[in-house]
Amino acid sequence: MSRQEQVTGALRLIPARKGVAERVKAGQIVTVINTHGSQVVDSWAFNAEDPGEFMSMEHSRGAMLRVNPKVGDTLRSNKRRAMLTLTEDTSGGIHDTLIAACDRYRYEQLGHVGHHDSCTDNLAHALAAFGITGAETPSPLNLFMNIPVRADGSVSFEPPVSTPGSHVRLRAEMDLIVVFSACPQDLVPVNGAACTPQDAHYTID
Amino acid sequence: MSRQEQVTGALRLIPARKGVAERVKAGQIVTVINTHGSQVVDSWAFNAEDPGEFMSMEHSRGAMLRVNPKVGDTLRSNKRRAMLTLTEDTSGGIHDTLIAACDRYRYEQLGHVGHHDSCTDNLAHALAAFGITGAETPSPLNLFMNIPVRADGSVSFEPPVSTPGSHVRLRAEMDLIVVFSACPQDLVPVNGAACTPQDAHYTID
């Protein structure tokens, strides 16, 4: 099945290393496509009427009773309301809810000197286009990110298991502003062993 | 060894169902004592000079490479700076970084009608005493809370494994405002099978 058969809405770009925001109505389906197969997409959702209500990993884990959403699970807000339901997943089902968005401090600690794009800055820039400034950075839903949790509670940063063209579908449970960032991490292999951030795509149906 | 021998500073109360805040200087040691053995203590830390910098579970997990802090691990801020280091733990080593603080929405969803104390409100009240209002509710370090993560990524809410008088010691790595809430949860057994919130205590040395 080609990507064109899988998705029906217009294919929209999440440029490598950058973020996008979109308004989505309750009931619409957002499909996030891992076009090249190994790109992590940091994802957020905000109540379209109140950016102080946002998708919260710590509230979602308590409701899902899982650290990693599976098809049928609903991500919840910091007011414990339904925001996004995972309705389909062809990516292998490995996503992350545990790790903060990358930020300038992360790249400084990894030894990078000078400007580096980050998912935290991408979120701020994407929200600013909707007139929202000064928002906190909620802990993201890191689509396709592979952070295994072992029996002793240890975690590690591993390359994604997703394949080119694989996707997740998320149903909006309220009117939302969704934000996606094609993670610019190129110093550890979260975006694949080549450490090369790539474009991803999405549709809204 | 009695509790009096274990701790040297004045014993201070965290009243059952309520929260307290304290200013702590870099280098001081905060000892949190599970006086009755099965009380979860939701814990936060804020930079004393900037409440916009706070202890962050999602940043800490990425640095500790663990979901559950062990002796020697350092909890970090949303700017990835060292805030608190776990230097001693006689409680069995089971704490939680995954689950949100309880809030009015949690009790409503559990069927409670009318007012119920919550760790989220306790945090807000405790910070207000320092003139800090409108702060976000960071995901807490839930001392003594037992949320096992299984190989399939599922989690469950279990009674603590800690024993009466057991404690953790945390060294402040910067000047902090720390907040502790003796979790008022009495509808699920996170505070022990009896579902009865109890006092806890702490010292600052």
Interface residues (C-beta under 8 A of the other chain):
Chain A: S56 M57 E58 H59 R61 G62 L65 R66 V67 N68 N78 K79 R80 R81 L98 I99 A100 D103 Y105 R106 Q109 E136 T137 S139 V149 A151 G153 S154 V155 S156
Chain B: S56 M57 E58 H59 R61 G62 L65 R66 V67 N68 N78 K79 R80 R81 L98 I99 A100 D103 Y105 R106 Q109 E136 T137 S139 V149 A151 G153 S154 V155 S156
